[in-house]
Amino acid sequence: MTIHFVLSHPAVSENIGFACRAINTMGFGSLRLVNPTDYLSRQAKKTAYGSHDILENAVVYSSLADALSDIDFSIATTAKKRLGRHDYHSPGKVSNLLQEKGTTINNVAIVFGSERDGLAKEEINLCDIISTIPLAAPHPSLNLAQSVLIYAWELSKISVSGKVNPPKEAVEEGVQRALKEKALKVLKDLDVPRQPSLYNRLKDRLMTADAEDTKLMLALARFIEHRLKSR
């Protein structure tokens, strides 16, 4: 499992540098940037002390959709809770959830929004689940780099536990992504009305299933699709 940290529209170069240090300190190495400010500025390099390789190797994208194009499982981070979604997972719950996914996912993205406005609703809807950091006091909110550090620390426990690093031959590529795509296709074939509340709730439930249930639901979705085609 490879975990990619994605910063969408970061506006403060120092924060990008600090995020690199947070990622590096916790044992990760992949940074993706969506329409960033000058991430190779002197200020960014200064705050990325000891982590220049992550900063200089960051991959830049023009849209979040492009940054997530090869991702099996994506987590949107937000402090907003008025988005018509029911499930908001803490960083610790996200870590546990990824462990339960086992070999059904290979590439994971943890997505952060800009310092001022966070992720736009459209960006959040591109992601599979939503996570938020429980705060004792809502104001002032956490700095972008601080948020990255909290998630990096929680997710580092996955690697330490050794539970999500199976032998290469044991990896079942794309199972989680296949389930999401197949389930949406079956709903379309069944002419289920595309109501945002229904589809968002379904996606929340599908993406939080453990590895065994994910495989079971994929098999069921394939069976339903086959039956529909044979009629």
C-alpha positions in Angstrom: 0.0 0.0 0.0 1.4 3.4 -1.0 0.0 6.5 0.7 0.1 9.7 -1.3 -0.4 13.1 0.4 -2.3 15.5 -1.8 -2.4 19.3 -1.2 -5.0 21.0 -3.3 -4.4 24.7 -4.1 -1.9 25.3 -1.2 -1.3 29.1 -1.1 1.6 29.4 1.4 4.9 28.0 0.2 6.2 27.6 3.8 3.3 25.3 4.6 4.3 23.0 1.7 7.8 22.8 3.0 6.5 22.0 6.5 4.2 19.4 5.1 7.2 17.8 3.4 8.9 17.6 6.8 5.8 16.0 8.4 5.5 13.4 5.6 9.2 12.6 5.7 9.4 12.4 9.5 6.6 9.8 9.6 8.2 7.6 6.9 6.3 8.6 3.8 7.6 10.0 0.5 4.9 10.8 -2.0 3.6 14.4 -2.3 1.1 15.5 -5.0 0.2 19.2 -5.5 -2.8 20.6 -7.3 -2.4 24.1 -8.6 0.1 25.1 -5.9 1.8 28.4 -5.2 5.6 28.5 -5.9 6.5 25.2 -4.1 10.1 25.5 -5.0 10.6 28.9 -3.5 13.3 29.8 -1.1 10.8 29.8 1.8 9.5 26.4 0.9 13.0 24.9 0.7 13.8 26.5 4.0 10.9 24.9 5.9 11.4 21.6 4.1 14.7 21.2 5.8 15.9 17.6 5.5 13.1 16.8 3.2 14.1 18.5 0.0 13.8 15.2 -2.0 10.1 15.1 -1.3 9.6 18.7 -2.2 11.6 18.5 -5.4 10.0 15.2 -6.5 6.4 16.4 -5.8 4.1 15.8 -8.8 2.0 18.7 -9.9 -1.5 18.4 -11.3 -4.0 20.9 -12.8 -7.0 19.3 -11.1 -7.8 17.1 -8.2 -9.5 14.6 -10.6 -6.2 14.2 -12.4 -4.3 13.7 -9.1 -6.7 10.9 -8.1 -6.9 9.2 -11.5 -4.8 6.2 -10.4 -5.9 6.1 -6.8 -7.9 3.2 -5.4 -9.1 4.8 -2.2 -9.2 8.6 -1.4 -9.9 10.4 1.9 -11.0 14.0 1.9 -10.0 16.0 5.0 -12.3 18.8 6.1 -13.6 20.7 9.1 -17.0 21.2 7.4 -19.9 19.0 8.4 -22.7 20.4 6.3 -22.1 18.5 3.1 -25.0 16.1 2.9 -22.8 13.2 4.0 -23.3 11.1 7.1 -19.9 9.6 8.0 -17.0 11.6 9.2 -14.0 9.5 10.2 -11.3 10.6 12.7 -7.7 10.1 11.6 -7.4 7.1 13.9 -10.5 5.5 12.3 -9.0 6.1 8.9 -5.9 4.3 9.9 -7.9 1.3 11.2 -10.1 1.3 8.1 -7.0 1.1 5.8 -5.7 -1.8 7.8 -9.1 -3.6 7.4 -8.9 -3.0 3.6 -5.8 -5.3 3.4 -4.9 -6.2 -0.1 -8.0 -4.7 -1.8 -6.3 -1.3 -2.3 -2.8 -0.4 -3.5 -2.8 3.4 -3.9 -4.3 5.6 -1.2 -4.6 9.4 -1.3 -5.2 11.6 1.8 -6.4 15.0 0.4 -6.0 18.4 2.0 -7.5 21.7 0.8 -6.2 25.3 0.8 -5.3 27.2 3.9 -8.2 29.6 3.6 -11.1 27.6 2.3 -10.2 24.0 2.6 -11.5 21.6 0.0 -14.4 22.7 -2.3 -17.6 20.6 -2.1 -16.9 19.3 -5.7 -13.4 18.2 -4.6 -14.8 16.4 -1.5 -17.3 14.6 -3.7 -14.5 13.2 -5.8 -13.2 11.4 -2.7 -14.4 8.1 -1.3 -14.7 9.0 2.4 -14.5 12.1 4.6 -12.3 12.6 7.6 -12.1 15.4 10.2 -9.9 16.0 13.2 -11.9 16.2 16.4 -11.1 19.5 18.1 -11.7 20.6 21.7 -12.3 24.2 20.3 -13.2 24.9 16.7 -11.3 28.1 16.6 -8.6 28.8 15.7 -8.4 25.9 13.2 -5.3 23.8 12.6 -2.7 25.0 10.2 -2.4 22.9 7.0 1.0 21.5 7.9 -0.2 20.6 11.4 -3.1 18.7 9.9 -0.8 16.8 7.6 1.4 15.9 10.5 -1.5 14.5 12.5 -2.7 12.3 9.6 0.9 11.2 8.8 1.5 10.2 12.4 -1.8 8.2 12.5 -1.1 6.5 9.2 2.5 5.7 10.1 1.1 3.1 12.5 -0.1 1.1 9.5 3.5 0.5 8.3 4.7 -0.1 11.9 2.0 -2.8 12.5 3.1 -4.7 9.3 -0.6 -5.5 8.6 -0.8 -3.9 5.2 2.4 -5.0 3.6 1.6 -8.4 2.2 3.9 -10.3 -0.2 3.7 -8.8 -3.7 2.0 -11.9 -5.1 -0.8 -11.6 -2.6 -2.0 -8.1 -3.7 -5.4 -8.2 -5.4 -5.1 -5.1 -7.5 -8.1 -2.8 -7.9 -10.7 -4.8 -5.9 -12.0 -1.7 -4.1 -12.0 0.5 -7.2 -13.7 -2.3 -9.2 -16.5 -2.6 -6.5 -17.2 1.2 -6.7 -17.3 1.2 -10.5 -19.4 -2.0 -10.7 -21.9 -0.9 -8.0 -22.5 2.4 -9.8 -23.0 0.6 -13.1 -25.5 -1.8 -11.6 -27.5 1.1 -10.1 -27.6 2.7 -13.5 -28.6 -0.5 -15.2 -31.4 -0.9 -12.7 -32.6 2.7 -13.4 -32.2 3.7 -9.7 -32.7 7.5 -9.5 -29.4 9.3 -9.2 -30.2 11.1 -6.0 -27.1 12.6 -4.4 -28.1 11.6 -0.9 -28.6 8.0 -1.9 -25.4 7.7 -4.0 -23.3 9.5 -1.3 -24.6 7.2 1.4 -24.0 4.2 -0.7 -20.5 5.2 -1.5 -19.8 5.9 2.2 -21.0 2.3 3.1 -19.2 0.6 0.2 -15.9 2.3 0.9 -15.9 1.5 4.6 -16.3 -2.3 4.2 -13.4 -4.5 5.2 -11.5 -6.7 2.7 -13.7 -9.7 3.0 -17.0 -7.8 2.6 -15.5 -5.8 -0.3 -14.8 -9.0 -2.2 -18.2 -10.4 -1.3 -20.0 -7.3 -2.6 -17.9 -7.2 -5.7 -18.9 -10.8 -6.5 -22.6 -10.0 -5.9 -22.4 -6.9 -8.1 -20.8 -8.9 -10.9 -23.6 -11.6 -10.5 -26.3 -9.0 -10.7 -24.7 -7.4 -13.8 -24.4 -10.8 -15.5 -28.1 -11.5 -14.8 -29.2 -8.2 -16.2 -27.2 -8.8 -19.4 -28.7 -12.3 -19.8 -32.3 -10.9 -19.7 
